[in-house]
């Protein structure tokens, strides 16, 4: 988790909450495409090959809606 930028961590937390790229973008004031780029980078940095795997890694690390 330490490898993530603050913005990537924000995106990850919102993904754990179950938000879509569109709603994440609206909340953070960025485009859904930018959210996709951050999401891809988070998956790469955490070595996750799917959203399910990414969420498992995040939850195991204690990242949650209020983490």
N, CA, C, O and CB atoms as a CASP TS submission, in Angstrom:
PFRMAT TS
TARGET T0000
AUTHOR 0000-0000-0000
METHOD Language model
MODEL 1
PARENT N/A
ATOM      1  N   UNK     1       0.808  -1.192   0.000  1.00  0.00           N
ATOM      2  CA  UNK     1       0.000   0.000   0.000  1.00  0.00           C
ATOM      3  C   UNK     1       0.856   1.262   0.000  1.00  0.00           C
ATOM      4  O   UNK     1       0.438   2.307  -0.499  1.00  0.00           O
ATOM      5  CB  UNK     1      -0.922  -0.005   1.189  1.00  0.00           C
ATOM      6  N   UNK     2       2.048   1.155   0.561  1.00  0.00           N
ATOM      7  CA  UNK     2       2.925   2.319   0.629  1.00  0.00           C
ATOM      8  C   UNK     2       3.350   2.797  -0.758  1.00  0.00           C
ATOM      9  O   UNK     2       3.791   3.935  -0.919  1.00  0.00           O
ATOM     10  CB  UNK     2       4.154   1.997   1.461  1.00  0.00           C
ATOM     11  N   UNK     3       3.215   1.925  -1.755  1.00  0.00           N
ATOM     12  CA  UNK     3       3.604   2.283  -3.122  1.00  0.00           C
ATOM     13  C   UNK     3       2.593   3.203  -3.800  1.00  0.00           C
ATOM     14  O   UNK     3       2.889   3.788  -4.842  1.00  0.00           O
ATOM     15  CB  UNK     3       3.781   1.031  -3.951  1.00  0.00           C
ATOM     16  N   UNK     4       1.409   3.334  -3.218  1.00  0.00           N
ATOM     17  CA  UNK     4       0.356   4.118  -3.857  1.00  0.00           C
ATOM     18  C   UNK     4       0.500   5.603  -3.561  1.00  0.00           C
ATOM     19  O   UNK     4       0.897   6.003  -2.467  1.00  0.00           O
ATOM     20  CB  UNK     4      -1.008   3.633  -3.403  1.00  0.00           C
ATOM     21  N   UNK     5       0.168   6.413  -4.567  1.00  0.00           N
ATOM     22  CA  UNK     5       0.110   7.856  -4.356  1.00  0.00           C
ATOM     23  C   UNK     5      -1.161   8.166  -3.567  1.00  0.00           C
ATOM     24  O   UNK     5      -2.060   7.328  -3.496  1.00  0.00           O
ATOM     25  CB  UNK     5       0.139   8.637  -5.721  1.00  0.00           C
ATOM     26  N   UNK     6      -1.247   9.346  -2.978  1.00  0.00           N
ATOM     27  CA  UNK     6      -2.482   9.706  -2.262  1.00  0.00           C
ATOM     28  C   UNK     6      -3.729   9.600  -3.151  1.00  0.00           C
ATOM     29  O   UNK     6      -4.770   9.138  -2.683  1.00  0.00           O
ATOM     30  CB  UNK     6      -2.367  11.128  -1.714  1.00  0.00           C
ATOM     31  N   UNK     7      -3.648  10.010  -4.405  1.00  0.00           N
ATOM     32  CA  UNK     7      -4.793   9.937  -5.309  1.00  0.00           C
ATOM     33  C   UNK     7      -5.155   8.480  -5.605  1.00  0.00           C
ATOM     34  O   UNK     7      -6.333   8.125  -5.640  1.00  0.00           O
ATOM     35  CB  UNK     7      -4.494  10.690  -6.619  1.00  0.00           C
ATOM     36  N   UNK     8      -4.153   7.648  -5.815  1.00  0.00           N
ATOM     37  CA  UNK     8      -4.412   6.227  -6.067  1.00  0.00           C
ATOM     38  C   UNK     8      -5.087   5.586  -4.862  1.00  0.00           C
ATOM     39  O   UNK     8      -5.975   4.746  -5.011  1.00  0.00           O
ATOM     40  CB  UNK     8      -3.100   5.485  -6.398  1.00  0.00           C
ATOM     41  N   UNK     9      -4.667   5.984  -3.682  1.00  0.00           N
ATOM     42  CA  UNK     9      -5.288   5.450  -2.458  1.00  0.00           C
ATOM     43  C   UNK     9      -6.751   5.894  -2.370  1.00  0.00           C
ATOM     44  O   UNK     9      -7.617   5.109  -1.982  1.00  0.00           O
ATOM     45  CB  UNK     9      -4.507   5.919  -1.194  1.00  0.00           C
ATOM     46  N   UNK    10      -7.027   7.153  -2.731  1.00  0.00           N
ATOM     47  CA  UNK    10      -8.410   7.639  -2.742  1.00  0.00           C
ATOM     48  C   UNK    10      -9.269   6.806  -3.692  1.00  0.00           C
ATOM     49  O   UNK    10     -10.378   6.396  -3.351  1.00  0.00           O
ATOM     50  CB  UNK    10      -8.458   9.126  -3.149  1.00  0.00           C
ATOM     51  N   UNK    11      -8.736   6.566  -4.882  1.00  0.00           N
ATOM     52  CA  UNK    11      -9.466   5.769  -5.875  1.00  0.00           C
ATOM     53  C   UNK    11      -9.698   4.360  -5.329  1.00  0.00           C
ATOM     54  O   UNK    11     -10.796   3.821  -5.468  1.00  0.00           O
ATOM     55  CB  UNK    11      -8.687   5.713  -7.225  1.00  0.00           C
ATOM     56  N   UNK    12      -8.693   3.765  -4.719  1.00  0.00           N
ATOM     57  CA  UNK    12      -8.827   2.420  -4.172  1.00  0.00           C
ATOM     58  C   UNK    12      -9.916   2.371  -3.101  1.00  0.00           C
ATOM     59  O   UNK    12     -10.742   1.458  -3.104  1.00  0.00           O
ATOM     60  CB  UNK    12      -7.489   1.947  -3.591  1.00  0.00           C
ATOM     61  N   UNK    13      -9.928   3.323  -2.203  1.00  0.00           N
ATOM     62  CA  UNK    13     -10.936   3.352  -1.142  1.00  0.00           C
ATOM     63  C   UNK    13     -12.337   3.440  -1.740  1.00  0.00           C
ATOM     64  O   UNK    13     -13.258   2.766  -1.277  1.00  0.00           O
ATOM     65  CB  UNK    13     -10.686   4.538  -0.187  1.00  0.00           C
ATOM     66  N   UNK    14     -12.496   4.271  -2.769  1.00  0.00           N
ATOM     67  CA  UNK    14     -13.809   4.414  -3.397  1.00  0.00           C
ATOM     68  C   UNK    14     -14.197   3.145  -4.158  1.00  0.00           C
ATOM     69  O   UNK    14     -15.378   2.805  -4.225  1.00  0.00           O
ATOM     70  CB  UNK    14     -13.817   5.622  -4.346  1.00  0.00           C
ATOM     71  N   UNK    15     -13.226   2.451  -4.725  1.00  0.00           N
ATOM     72  CA  UNK    15     -13.515   1.163  -5.365  1.00  0.00           C
ATOM     73  C   UNK    15     -13.989   0.150  -4.332  1.00  0.00           C
ATOM     74  O   UNK    15     -14.926  -0.607  -4.583  1.00  0.00           O
ATOM     75  CB  UNK    15     -12.269   0.628  -6.102  1.00  0.00           C
ATOM     76  N   UNK    16     -13.342   0.136  -3.171  1.00  0.00           N
ATOM     77  CA  UNK    16     -13.737  -0.781  -2.096  1.00  0.00           C
ATOM     78  C   UNK    16     -15.172  -0.479  -1.658  1.00  0.00           C
ATOM     79  O   UNK    16     -15.918  -1.384  -1.281  1.00  0.00           O
ATOM     80  CB  UNK    16     -12.761  -0.666  -0.887  1.00  0.00           C
ATOM     81  N   UNK    17     -15.548   0.795  -1.710  1.00  0.00           N
ATOM     82  CA  UNK    17     -16.926   1.187  -1.363  1.00  0.00           C
ATOM     83  C   UNK    17     -17.926   0.712  -2.411  1.00  0.00           C
ATOM     84  O   UNK    17     -19.134   0.743  -2.176  1.00  0.00           O
ATOM     85  CB  UNK    17     -17.024   2.709  -1.208  1.00  0.00           C
ATOM     86  N   UNK    18     -17.426   0.270  -3.573  1.00  0.00           N
ATOM     87  CA  UNK    18     -18.317  -0.224  -4.615  1.00  0.00           C
ATOM     88  C   UNK    18     -18.731   0.820  -5.634  1.00  0.00           C
ATOM     89  O   UNK    18     -19.680   0.611  -6.389  1.00  0.00           O
ATOM     90  CB  UNK    18     -19.527  -0.791  -3.995  1.00  0.00           C
ATOM     91  N   UNK    19     -18.031   1.934  -5.662  1.00  0.00           N
ATOM     92  CA  UNK    19     -18.377   3.006  -6.602  1.00  0.00           C
ATOM     93  C   UNK    19     -17.880   2.694  -8.013  1.00  0.00           C
ATOM     94  O   UNK    19     -16.923   1.944  -8.206  1.00  0.00           O
ATOM     95  CB  UNK    19     -17.788   4.341  -6.125  1.00  0.00           C
ATOM     96  N   UNK    20     -18.556   3.287  -8.984  1.00  0.00           N
ATOM     97  CA  UNK    20     -18.155   3.135 -10.388  1.00  0.00           C
ATOM     98  C   UNK    20     -17.116   4.188 -10.747  1.00  0.00           C
ATOM     99  O   UNK    20     -16.916   5.154 -10.010  1.00  0.00           O
ATOM    100  CB  UNK    20     -19.383   3.245 -11.330  1.00  0.00           C
ATOM    101  N   UNK    21     -16.455   3.992 -11.891  1.00  0.00           N
ATOM    102  CA  UNK    21     -15.484   4.980 -12.359  1.00  0.00           C
ATOM    103  C   UNK    21     -16.137   6.357 -12.488  1.00  0.00           C
ATOM    104  O   UNK    21     -15.535   7.377 -12.155  1.00  0.00           O
ATOM    105  CB  UNK    21     -14.881   4.547 -13.710  1.00  0.00           C
ATOM    106  N   UNK    22     -17.371   6.367 -12.974  1.00  0.00           N
ATOM    107  CA  UNK    22     -18.082   7.634 -13.180  1.00  0.00           C
ATOM    108  C   UNK    22     -18.328   8.347 -11.845  1.00  0.00           C
ATOM    109  O   UNK    22     -18.078   9.546 -11.726  1.00  0.00           O
ATOM    110  CB  UNK    22     -19.424   7.387 -13.907  1.00  0.00           C
ATOM    111  N   UNK    23     -18.818   7.610 -10.845  1.00  0.00           N
ATOM    112  CA  UNK    23     -19.101   8.255  -9.561  1.00  0.00           C
ATOM    113  C   UNK    23     -17.824   8.627  -8.813  1.00  0.00           C
ATOM    114  O   UNK    23     -17.789   9.625  -8.093  1.00  0.00           O
ATOM    115  CB  UNK    23     -19.956   7.341  -8.694  1.00  0.00           C
ATOM    116  N   UNK    24     -16.776   7.824  -8.985  1.00  0.00           N
ATOM    117  CA  UNK    24     -15.470   8.175  -8.394  1.00  0.00           C
ATOM    118  C   UNK    24     -14.975   9.474  -9.013  1.00  0.00           C
ATOM    119  O   UNK    24     -14.514  10.374  -8.311  1.00  0.00           O
ATOM    120  CB  UNK    24     -14.422   7.030  -8.610  1.00  0.00           C
ATOM    121  N   UNK    25     -15.075   9.561 -10.344  1.00  0.00           N
ATOM    122  CA  UNK    25     -14.648  10.777 -11.038  1.00  0.00           C
ATOM    123  C   UNK    25     -15.415  12.000 -10.571  1.00  0.00           C
ATOM    124  O   UNK    25     -14.826  13.059 -10.358  1.00  0.00           O
ATOM    125  CB  UNK    25     -14.816  10.613 -12.531  1.00  0.00           C
ATOM    126  N   UNK    26     -16.717  11.863 -10.411  1.00  0.00           N
ATOM    127  CA  UNK    26     -17.532  12.986  -9.943  1.00  0.00           C
ATOM    128  C   UNK    26     -17.120  13.415  -8.545  1.00  0.00           C
ATOM    129  O   UNK    26     -17.003  14.609  -8.270  1.00  0.00           O
ATOM    130  CB  UNK    26     -19.016  12.616  -9.960  1.00  0.00           C
ATOM    131  N   UNK    27     -16.901  12.454  -7.664  1.00  0.00           N
ATOM    132  CA  UNK    27     -16.524  12.768  -6.282  1.00  0.00           C
ATOM    133  C   UNK    27     -15.158  13.455  -6.206  1.00  0.00           C
ATOM    134  O   UNK    27     -14.962  14.380  -5.419  1.00  0.00           O
ATOM    135  CB  UNK    27     -16.508  11.491  -5.438  1.00  0.00           C
ATOM    136  N   UNK    28     -14.208  12.988  -7.042  1.00  0.00           N
ATOM    137  CA  UNK    28     -12.847  13.529  -6.992  1.00  0.00           C
ATOM    138  C   UNK    28     -12.615  14.691  -7.958  1.00  0.00           C
ATOM    139  O   UNK    28     -11.551  15.311  -7.942  1.00  0.00           O
ATOM    140  CB  UNK    28     -11.861  12.436  -7.290  1.00  0.00           C
ATOM    141  N   UNK    29     -13.612  14.987  -8.802  1.00  0.00           N
ATOM    142  CA  UNK    29     -13.469  16.097  -9.747  1.00  0.00           C
ATOM    143  C   UNK    29     -12.543  15.775 -10.904  1.00  0.00           C
ATOM    144  O   UNK    29     -11.862  16.658 -11.425  1.00  0.00           O
ATOM    145  CB  UNK    29     -12.962  17.315  -9.034  1.00  0.00           C
ATOM    146  N   UNK    30     -12.516  14.496 -11.313  1.00  0.00           N
ATOM    147  CA  UNK    30     -11.692  14.077 -12.446  1.00  0.00           C
ATOM    148  C   UNK    30     -12.567  13.276 -13.411  1.00  0.00           C
ATOM    149  O   UNK    30     -13.679  12.880 -13.061  1.00  0.00           O
ATOM    150  CB  UNK    30     -10.459  13.231 -11.970  1.00  0.00           C
ATOM    151  N   UNK    31     -12.075  13.043 -14.601  1.00  0.00           N
ATOM    152  CA  UNK    31     -12.873  12.314 -15.590  1.00  0.00           C
ATOM    153  C   UNK    31     -12.858  10.818 -15.297  1.00  0.00           C
ATOM    154  O   UNK    31     -11.929  10.315 -14.665  1.00  0.00           O
ATOM    155  CB  UNK    31     -12.346  12.582 -17.012  1.00  0.00           C
ATOM    156  N   UNK    32     -13.890  10.105 -15.757  1.00  0.00           N
ATOM    157  CA  UNK    32     -13.903   8.642 -15.583  1.00  0.00           C
ATOM    158  C   UNK    32     -12.686   7.989 -16.231  1.00  0.00           C
ATOM    159  O   UNK    32     -12.193   6.976 -15.736  1.00  0.00           O
ATOM    160  CB  UNK    32     -15.187   8.045 -16.177  1.00  0.00           C
ATOM    161  N   UNK    33     -12.198   8.554 -17.326  1.00  0.00           N
ATOM    162  CA  UNK    33     -11.006   8.014 -17.985  1.00  0.00           C
ATOM    163  C   UNK    33      -9.780   8.139 -17.076  1.00  0.00           C
ATOM    164  O   UNK    33      -8.958   7.226 -17.011  1.00  0.00           O
ATOM    165  CB  UNK    33     -10.753   8.742 -19.323  1.00  0.00           C
ATOM    166  N   UNK    34      -9.663   9.258 -16.384  1.00  0.00           N
ATOM    167  CA  UNK    34      -8.550   9.438 -15.443  1.00  0.00           C
ATOM    168  C   UNK    34      -8.669   8.438 -14.304  1.00  0.00           C
ATOM    169  O   UNK    34      -7.663   7.908 -13.833  1.00  0.00           O
ATOM    170  CB  UNK    34      -8.521  10.884 -14.888  1.00  0.00           C
ATOM    171  N   UNK    35      -9.892   8.181 -13.861  1.00  0.00           N
ATOM    172  CA  UNK    35     -10.116   7.164 -12.830  1.00  0.00           C
ATOM    173  C   UNK    35      -9.629   5.810 -13.341  1.00  0.00           C
ATOM    174  O   UNK    35      -8.971   5.070 -12.609  1.00  0.00           O
ATOM    175  CB  UNK    35     -11.622   7.093 -12.432  1.00  0.00           C
ATOM    176  N   UNK    36      -9.950   5.482 -14.596  1.00  0.00           N
ATOM    177  CA  UNK    36      -9.490   4.215 -15.189  1.00  0.00           C
ATOM    178  C   UNK    36      -7.975   4.109 -15.157  1.00  0.00           C
ATOM    179  O   UNK    36      -7.426   3.049 -14.858  1.00  0.00           O
ATOM    180  CB  UNK    36      -9.987   4.086 -16.634  1.00  0.00           C
ATOM    181  N   UNK    37      -7.304   5.207 -15.465  1.00  0.00           N
ATOM    182  CA  UNK    37      -5.832   5.200 -15.457  1.00  0.00           C
ATOM    183  C   UNK    37      -5.288   4.978 -14.047  1.00  0.00           C
ATOM    184  O   UNK    37      -4.352   4.204 -13.852  1.00  0.00           O
ATOM    185  CB  UNK    37      -5.284   6.522 -16.028  1.00  0.00           C
ATOM    186  N   UNK    38      -5.877   5.658 -13.071  1.00  0.00           N
ATOM    187  CA  UNK    38      -5.448   5.463 -11.678  1.00  0.00           C
ATOM    188  C   UNK    38      -5.720   4.022 -11.233  1.00  0.00           C
ATOM    189  O   UNK    38      -4.895   3.392 -10.572  1.00  0.00           O
ATOM    190  CB  UNK    38      -6.176   6.464 -10.736  1.00  0.00           C
ATOM    191  N   UNK    39      -6.892   3.524 -11.613  1.00  0.00           N
ATOM    192  CA  UNK    39      -7.269   2.153 -11.243  1.00  0.00           C
ATOM    193  C   UNK    39      -6.287   1.139 -11.836  1.00  0.00           C
ATOM    194  O   UNK    39      -5.877   0.197 -11.158  1.00  0.00           O
ATOM    195  CB  UNK    39      -8.707   1.841 -11.721  1.00  0.00           C
ATOM    196  N   UNK    40      -5.918   1.333 -13.089  1.00  0.00           N
ATOM    197  CA  UNK    40      -4.953   0.436 -13.733  1.00  0.00           C
ATOM    198  C   UNK    40      -3.597   0.499 -13.026  1.00  0.00           C
ATOM    199  O   UNK    40      -2.938  -0.524 -12.840  1.00  0.00           O
ATOM    200  CB  UNK    40      -4.791   0.798 -15.226  1.00  0.00           C
ATOM    201  N   UNK    41      -3.193   1.697 -12.639  1.00  0.00           N
ATOM    202  CA  UNK    41      -1.909   1.855 -11.953  1.00  0.00           C
ATOM    203  C   UNK    41      -1.949   1.191 -10.569  1.00  0.00           C
ATOM    204  O   UNK    41      -0.976   0.564 -10.151  1.00  0.00           O
ATOM    205  CB  UNK    41      -1.549   3.354 -11.819  1.00  0.00           C
ATOM    206  N   UNK    42      -3.066   1.330  -9.869  1.00  0.00           N
ATOM    207  CA  UNK    42      -3.223   0.688  -8.562  1.00  0.00           C
ATOM    208  C   UNK    42      -3.124  -0.832  -8.720  1.00  0.00           C
ATOM    209  O   UNK    42      -2.439  -1.501  -7.947  1.00  0.00           O
ATOM    210  CB  UNK    42      -4.583   1.085  -7.910  1.00  0.00           C
ATOM    211  N   UNK    43      -3.812  -1.367  -9.725  1.00  0.00           N
ATOM    212  CA  UNK    43      -3.775  -2.811  -9.959  1.00  0.00           C
ATOM    213  C   UNK    43      -2.354  -3.274 -10.264  1.00  0.00           C
ATOM    214  O   UNK    43      -1.921  -4.323  -9.788  1.00  0.00           O
ATOM    215  CB  UNK    43      -4.716  -3.194 -11.113  1.00  0.00           C
ATOM    216  N   UNK    44      -1.638  -2.492 -11.052  1.00  0.00           N
ATOM    217  CA  UNK    44      -0.258  -2.835 -11.391  1.00  0.00           C
ATOM    218  C   UNK    44       0.625  -2.808 -10.142  1.00  0.00           C
ATOM    219  O   UNK    44       1.379  -3.747  -9.888  1.00  0.00           O
ATOM    220  CB  UNK    44       0.293  -1.866 -12.459  1.00  0.00           C
ATOM    221  N   UNK    45       0.526  -1.728  -9.366  1.00  0.00           N
ATOM    222  CA  UNK    45       1.385  -1.583  -8.183  1.00  0.00           C
ATOM    223  C   UNK    45       1.099  -2.643  -7.123  1.00  0.00           C
ATOM    224  O   UNK    45       2.004  -3.054  -6.396  1.00  0.00           O
ATOM    225  CB  UNK    45       1.205  -0.200  -7.578  1.00  0.00           C
ATOM    226  N   UNK    46      -0.153  -3.088  -7.034  1.00  0.00           N
ATOM    227  CA  UNK    46      -0.508  -4.095  -6.031  1.00  0.00           C
ATOM    228  C   UNK    46      -0.519  -5.500  -6.612  1.00  0.00           C
ATOM    229  O   UNK    46      -0.900  -6.457  -5.937  1.00  0.00           O
ATOM    230  CB  UNK    46      -1.866  -3.780  -5.433  1.00  0.00           C
ATOM    231  N   UNK    47      -0.101  -5.618  -7.860  1.00  0.00           N
ATOM    232  CA  UNK    47       0.015  -6.913  -8.533  1.00  0.00           C
ATOM    233  C   UNK    47      -1.303  -7.692  -8.526  1.00  0.00           C
ATOM    234  O   UNK    47      -1.333  -8.891  -8.249  1.00  0.00           O
ATOM    235  CB  UNK    47       1.105  -7.743  -7.873  1.00  0.00           C
ATOM    236  N   UNK    48      -2.386  -6.982  -8.836  1.00  0.00           N
ATOM    237  CA  UNK    48      -3.709  -7.609  -8.902  1.00  0.00           C
ATOM    238  C   UNK    48      -4.108  -7.756 -10.366  1.00  0.00           C
ATOM    239  O   UNK    48      -3.948  -6.827 -11.158  1.00  0.00           O
ATOM    240  CB  UNK    48      -4.773  -6.773  -8.115  1.00  0.00           C
ATOM    241  N   UNK    49      -4.622  -8.917 -10.715  1.00  0.00           N
ATOM    242  CA  UNK    49      -4.985  -9.158 -12.112  1.00  0.00           C
ATOM    243  C   UNK    49      -6.471  -8.941 -12.393  1.00  0.00           C
ATOM    244  O   UNK    49      -6.899  -8.983 -13.546  1.00  0.00           O
ATOM    245  CB  UNK    49      -4.603 -10.563 -12.498  1.00  0.00           C
ATOM    246  N   UNK    50      -7.258  -8.709 -11.339  1.00  0.00           N
ATOM    247  CA  UNK    50      -8.684  -8.457 -11.519  1.00  0.00           C
ATOM    248  C   UNK    50      -9.161  -7.529 -10.401  1.00  0.00           C
ATOM    249  O   UNK    50      -8.472  -7.335  -9.399  1.00  0.00           O
ATOM    250  CB  UNK    50      -9.498  -9.794 -11.524  1.00  0.00           C
ATOM    251  N   UNK    51     -10.347  -6.963 -10.594  1.00  0.00           N
ATOM    252  CA  UNK    51     -10.914  -6.095  -9.564  1.00  0.00           C
ATOM    253  C   UNK    51     -11.157  -6.887  -8.279  1.00  0.00           C
ATOM    254  O   UNK    51     -10.926  -6.380  -7.181  1.00  0.00           O
ATOM    255  CB  UNK    51     -12.231  -5.452 -10.059  1.00  0.00           C
ATOM    256  N   UNK    52     -11.619  -8.120  -8.417  1.00  0.00           N
ATOM    257  CA  UNK    52     -11.856  -8.966  -7.240  1.00  0.00           C
ATOM    258  C   UNK    52     -10.570  -9.161  -6.448  1.00  0.00           C
ATOM    259  O   UNK    52     -10.561  -9.041  -5.223  1.00  0.00           O
ATOM    260  CB  UNK    52     -12.430 -10.333  -7.661  1.00  0.00           C
ATOM    261  N   UNK    53      -9.491  -9.460  -7.150  1.00  0.00           N
ATOM    262  CA  UNK    53      -8.198  -9.647  -6.485  1.00  0.00           C
ATOM    263  C   UNK    53      -7.736  -8.348  -5.828  1.00  0.00           C
ATOM    264  O   UNK    53      -7.200  -8.364  -4.720  1.00  0.00           O
ATOM    265  CB  UNK    53      -7.138 -10.141  -7.491  1.00  0.00           C
ATOM    266  N   UNK    54      -7.943  -7.235  -6.510  1.00  0.00           N
ATOM    267  CA  UNK    54      -7.569  -5.927  -5.961  1.00  0.00           C
ATOM    268  C   UNK    54      -8.329  -5.654  -4.663  1.00  0.00           C
ATOM    269  O   UNK    54      -7.745  -5.195  -3.681  1.00  0.00           O
ATOM    270  CB  UNK    54      -7.847  -4.807  -6.991  1.00  0.00           C
ATOM    271  N   UNK    55      -9.621  -5.934  -4.663  1.00  0.00           N
ATOM    272  CA  UNK    55     -10.425  -5.709  -3.471  1.00  0.00           C
ATOM    273  C   UNK    55      -9.986  -6.620  -2.329  1.00  0.00           C
ATOM    274  O   UNK    55      -9.980  -6.196  -1.173  1.00  0.00           O
ATOM    275  CB  UNK    55     -11.901  -5.929  -3.780  1.00  0.00           C
ATOM    276  N   UNK    56      -9.620  -7.865  -2.634  1.00  0.00           N
ATOM    277  CA  UNK    56      -9.134  -8.786  -1.602  1.00  0.00           C
ATOM    278  C   UNK    56      -7.839  -8.271  -0.984  1.00  0.00           C
ATOM    279  O   UNK    56      -7.668  -8.315   0.234  1.00  0.00           O
ATOM    280  CB  UNK    56      -8.917 -10.193  -2.190  1.00  0.00           C
ATOM    281  N   UNK    57      -6.930  -7.785  -1.819  1.00  0.00           N
ATOM    282  CA  UNK    57      -5.653  -7.241  -1.329  1.00  0.00           C
ATOM    283  C   UNK    57      -5.929  -6.021  -0.448  1.00  0.00           C
ATOM    284  O   UNK    57      -5.354  -5.879   0.631  1.00  0.00           O
ATOM    285  CB  UNK    57      -4.710  -6.858  -2.524  1.00  0.00           C
ATOM    286  N   UNK    58      -6.803  -5.157  -0.917  1.00  0.00           N
ATOM    287  CA  UNK    58      -7.114  -3.930  -0.161  1.00  0.00           C
ATOM    288  C   UNK    58      -7.731  -4.258   1.185  1.00  0.00           C
ATOM    289  O   UNK    58      -7.326  -3.699   2.204  1.00  0.00           O
ATOM    290  CB  UNK    58      -8.064  -3.029  -0.960  1.00  0.00           C
ATOM    291  N   UNK    59      -8.699  -5.150   1.202  1.00  0.00           N
ATOM    292  CA  UNK    59      -9.362  -5.498   2.452  1.00  0.00           C
ATOM    293  C   UNK    59      -8.410  -6.190   3.413  1.00  0.00           C
ATOM    294  O   UNK    59      -8.466  -5.955   4.620  1.00  0.00           O
ATOM    295  CB  UNK    59     -10.562  -6.385   2.183  1.00  0.00           C
ATOM    296  N   UNK    60      -7.531  -7.048   2.885  1.00  0.00           N
ATOM    297  CA  UNK    60      -6.542  -7.728   3.724  1.00  0.00           C
ATOM    298  C   UNK    60      -5.572  -6.737   4.348  1.00  0.00           C
ATOM    299  O   UNK    60      -5.051  -6.968   5.440  1.00  0.00           O
ATOM    300  CB  UNK    60      -5.771  -8.765   2.906  1.00  0.00           C
ATOM    301  N   UNK    61      -5.331  -5.625   3.646  1.00  0.00           N
ATOM    302  CA  UNK    61      -4.411  -4.592   4.161  1.00  0.00           C
ATOM    303  C   UNK    61      -5.124  -3.591   5.065  1.00  0.00           C
ATOM    304  O   UNK    61      -4.512  -2.647   5.563  1.00  0.00           O
ATOM    305  CB  UNK    61      -3.745  -3.849   2.999  1.00  0.00           C
ATOM    306  N   UNK    62      -6.414  -3.803   5.270  1.00  0.00           N
ATOM    307  CA  UNK    62      -7.145  -2.905   6.165  1.00  0.00           C
ATOM    308  C   UNK    62      -7.671  -1.658   5.503  1.00  0.00           C
ATOM    309  O   UNK    62      -8.097  -0.725   6.184  1.00  0.00           O
ATOM    310  CB  UNK    62      -6.279  -2.512   7.287  1.00  0.00           C
ATOM    311  N   UNK    63      -7.649  -1.625   4.166  1.00  0.00           N
ATOM    312  CA  UNK    63      -8.184  -0.469   3.445  1.00  0.00           C
ATOM    313  C   UNK    63      -9.673  -0.674   3.296  1.00  0.00           C
ATOM    314  O   UNK    63     -10.117  -1.671   2.726  1.00  0.00           O
ATOM    315  CB  UNK    63      -7.496  -0.282   2.049  1.00  0.00           C
ATOM    316  N   UNK    64     -10.432   0.253   3.798  1.00  0.00           N
ATOM    317  CA  UNK    64     -11.875   0.159   3.694  1.00  0.00           C
ATOM    318  C   UNK    64     -12.475   1.520   3.483  1.00  0.00           C
ATOM    319  O   UNK    64     -11.755   2.503   3.306  1.00  0.00           O
ATOM    320  CB  UNK    64     -12.464  -0.489   4.927  1.00  0.00           C
ATOM    321  N   UNK    65     -13.771   1.589   3.499  1.00  0.00           N
ATOM    322  CA  UNK    65     -14.444   2.872   3.282  1.00  0.00           C
ATOM    323  C   UNK    65     -13.976   3.962   4.229  1.00  0.00           C
ATOM    324  O   UNK    65     -14.019   5.142   3.883  1.00  0.00           O
ATOM    325  CB  UNK    65     -15.925   2.699   3.424  1.00  0.00           C
ATOM    326  N   UNK    66     -13.535   3.585   5.410  1.00  0.00           N
ATOM    327  CA  UNK    66     -13.057   4.591   6.361  1.00  0.00           C
ATOM    328  C   UNK    66     -11.580   4.411   6.669  1.00  0.00           C
ATOM    329  O   UNK    66     -11.089   4.885   7.694  1.00  0.00           O
ATOM    330  CB  UNK    66     -13.863   4.526   7.650  1.00  0.00           C
ATOM    331  N   UNK    67     -10.845   3.694   5.737  1.00  0.00           N
ATOM    332  CA  UNK    67      -9.439   3.406   5.992  1.00  0.00           C
ATOM    333  C   UNK    67      -8.584   4.372   5.338  1.00  0.00           C
ATOM    334  O   UNK    67      -7.360   4.284   5.444  1.00  0.00           O
ATOM    335  CB  UNK    67      -9.070   2.057   5.555  1.00  0.00           C
TER
END
